[in-house]
Structure formats: C-alpha cells, structure tokens
Amino acid sequence: MPFVPDHIKFLIRHALIGFAIGVGAVVLIVAGDVGRLGSLIAASSQRWLALGLLGFLFGLTCGSVQMGFAIMLLPYKDEGES
C-alpha cells in the first residue's frame, strides 16, 4: 500500500482502538466472571469458539462505535463561514 489517504488511516486507527477496547472488555468480563459467563465458558467443550466469537463481536461493535464517535467529534466549518 504505497499511498493510503489520511481519512482511511483515521478510520483504521480508530477502528483498531475500538476493537482493542472491545477485546479488553471481554477479558475483564470473562476474568471477573460477570453473570457467571466465565464459568459457563470454562465448562464448555468449545471454549475457544465461544471466546473467539465473543471477542470478535465485542471488538467489531466497539470498533464501529469508536469510528462513529471519532467522526462525530471532528471539527467542521459551516458553509457560510470563511
């Protein structure tokens, strides 16, 4: 990728930040055994599938939210302003 536009870098950076926040939330939820979710996953025969899906979907959701926040918080100029 020799040239990536700045707005694409901006979106990718914020998506990765949000994804990391989502995965971190899953780690805290499972480690803290919130709602006995950690015990349920530990007793499962397919614990890696459950952790993988939970981590990916939390990461996807938080990444999308983070991108939305980043876009909404961008400063902008009205058309009437100079």
C-alpha positions as CSV (number, residue, x, y, z in Angstrom):
1,M,0.0,0.0,0.0
2,P,2.2,2.9,-1.2
3,F,-0.4,5.6,-0.6
4,V,-3.3,5.5,1.8
5,P,-5.5,8.6,2.2
6,D,-5.5,10.3,5.5
7,H,-9.2,9.7,6.1
8,I,-8.7,6.0,5.7
9,K,-5.8,6.0,8.1
10,F,-8.0,7.9,10.5
11,L,-10.8,5.4,10.3
12,I,-8.5,2.4,10.6
13,R,-6.7,3.8,13.6
14,H,-10.0,4.4,15.4
15,A,-11.4,1.0,14.4
16,L,-8.3,-0.7,15.9
17,I,-8.6,1.4,19.1
18,G,-12.3,0.4,19.5
19,F,-11.5,-3.2,18.7
20,A,-8.9,-3.3,21.4
21,I,-11.3,-1.7,23.9
22,G,-13.9,-4.4,23.0
23,V,-11.5,-7.3,23.4
24,G,-10.3,-5.8,26.7
25,A,-13.9,-5.6,27.9
26,V,-14.3,-9.3,27.1
27,V,-11.2,-10.2,29.0
28,L,-12.5,-8.3,32.0
29,I,-16.0,-9.8,31.8
30,V,-14.7,-13.4,31.5
31,A,-11.9,-12.9,34.1
32,G,-14.4,-11.2,36.5
33,D,-16.9,-14.0,35.9
34,V,-19.7,-11.4,35.4
35,G,-23.0,-13.1,35.2
36,R,-21.2,-16.5,35.6
37,L,-20.1,-16.1,32.0
38,G,-16.5,-17.1,32.7
39,S,-17.7,-20.3,34.5
40,L,-20.0,-21.1,31.6
41,I,-17.3,-20.7,29.0
42,A,-14.8,-22.7,31.1
43,A,-17.3,-25.6,31.4
44,S,-17.9,-25.6,27.6
45,S,-16.3,-28.1,25.3
46,Q,-15.9,-25.4,22.7
47,R,-14.5,-22.6,24.9
48,W,-12.1,-21.2,22.2
49,L,-15.0,-20.8,19.8
50,A,-17.1,-19.0,22.4
51,L,-14.2,-16.8,23.4
52,G,-13.3,-16.1,19.8
53,L,-16.8,-15.2,18.8
54,L,-17.4,-13.1,21.9
55,G,-14.1,-11.2,21.4
56,F,-14.6,-10.6,17.7
57,L,-18.2,-9.4,18.0
58,F,-17.5,-7.2,21.0
59,G,-14.4,-5.8,19.1
60,L,-16.5,-5.2,16.0
61,T,-19.2,-3.4,17.9
62,C,-16.8,-1.3,19.9
63,G,-14.7,-0.6,16.8
64,S,-17.8,0.7,15.0
65,V,-18.8,2.8,17.9
66,Q,-15.3,4.3,18.2
67,M,-15.3,5.2,14.5
68,G,-18.7,6.8,14.9
69,F,-17.5,8.8,17.9
70,A,-14.4,9.9,16.0
71,I,-16.3,11.1,13.0
72,M,-19.0,12.9,15.1
73,L,-16.4,14.7,17.1
74,L,-14.5,16.1,14.1
75,P,-14.4,19.9,13.9
76,Y,-16.3,21.2,11.0
77,K,-16.9,24.5,9.3
78,D,-20.3,25.7,8.2
79,E,-20.7,26.6,4.6
80,G,-21.5,30.2,5.5
81,E,-18.2,30.7,7.4
82,S,-15.0,31.7,5.9
